[in-house]
Amino acid sequence: MSNEQNQHQLQHKEHITDVKLSVLDLAPVVVGSTPADALRNSLELAQHAERWGYHRYWVAEHHNMPGIASSATSVVIGHLAGGTKTIRVGSGGIMLPNHAPLVIAEQFGTLESLYPGRIDLGLGRAPGSDRRTSLALRKDLNSGEDFPELLAELRAYFDASATSYHAPVRAVPGEGLNIPIYLLGSSDFSARLAGQLGLPFAFASHFSPDYTRIALDTYRNSFQPSEHLKEPYVIVGVNAVVADTDEEAAWLGTTMQQQFLNIIRGTTGLVQPPAVMDGKWTDREQAAVAQTLKAAVNGSPEKVKGQLESFIRQTQADELIITSMIYDHQARLHSYELIAQLAGNA
């Protein structure tokens, strides 16, 4: 597909009503709570998101992080799909090199069999954790270099014509099921692969904003139509904190700042309550957090609408998947409700 054709396709998205809105949830475990609380909160958010017109609800695989309860991602998806009726539910994503492709084929084949037409399989190639934990998961560190081969193996298990009924190893459930696959990335590796395979692509702009334009251009320029997708389809992750006033949103947003500060320091812990940030970080750390969060949106609905529509014009995304690391559960629900209202959904 030529750049001229791509530019022609990218001219019409300017408003929040031009894109689909979805939810990316890490099942945050906040100070004073447990993973059980986090998973109950995730279900409540998914049920509200369904009522508010969100398109899909994804949970992410992370490991050895006390503040994230979605490590057993397939199990959480079943919990969420079982408590909702219409919203699509899936992984954003499963880190495929952590798993045998057959296991993922069986797990998502089971999910699709239980909740037909509602399950998404988003796949990433990062470990989703630190080196020591990666070794505990994988026993072999290869930086995801074999991701294309693992992906091909996984897709073959779903393809009944590829495995045939006489194949020595078959995914049951899984074989013959049409489970949409999305490639996730924070660089251009999966962007190029998704384009070459004609698969939809989701980019992690919520923690890798500097590579957004590069990755999206790479995906669109390398895109080859497939039986699954005729034109490029882009989902972009966005950090968002929305409240009734700019001041309240700024206060709630300090939770996310602390979360990224801990990541920069190489520490993990529970999700922290809002706090005055003066004295909590050095100038260099503050600048690093600001750089990571430069694509985040924060403020009152009117302010955030402008920020989101500017982001839509810049990325020409087909879909925004919103993640909100907010300490108070009710405030988190309210943030998602206000965003849905901007789109005329809630």
Buried (B, 14 or more C-beta within 10 A) or exposed (E): BEEEEBEEBBEEBEBBEBBBBBBBBBBBBBEEBEBEBBBBBBBBBBBBBBBBBBBBBBBBBBBBBEBBBBBBBBBBBBBBBEBBEEBBBBBBBBBBBBBEBBBBBBBBBBBBEEBEEBBBBBBBBBBBBBEEBBEEBBEEEEEBEBBBEBBEBBBBBBBBEEBEEEEEEBBEBBBBBEBBBBBBBBBBBBBBBBBBBBBBBBBBBBBBBEBBEEBBBBBBBBBEEEEBBEEBBBBBBBBBBBBEEBEBBBBBBBBBBBBBBBBEEEEBEBBBBBBEBEEBBEEEBBEBBEEBBEBBBBBBBEBBBEBBBEBBBBBBBBBBBBBBBBBBBEBBBBBBBBBBBBBEBB
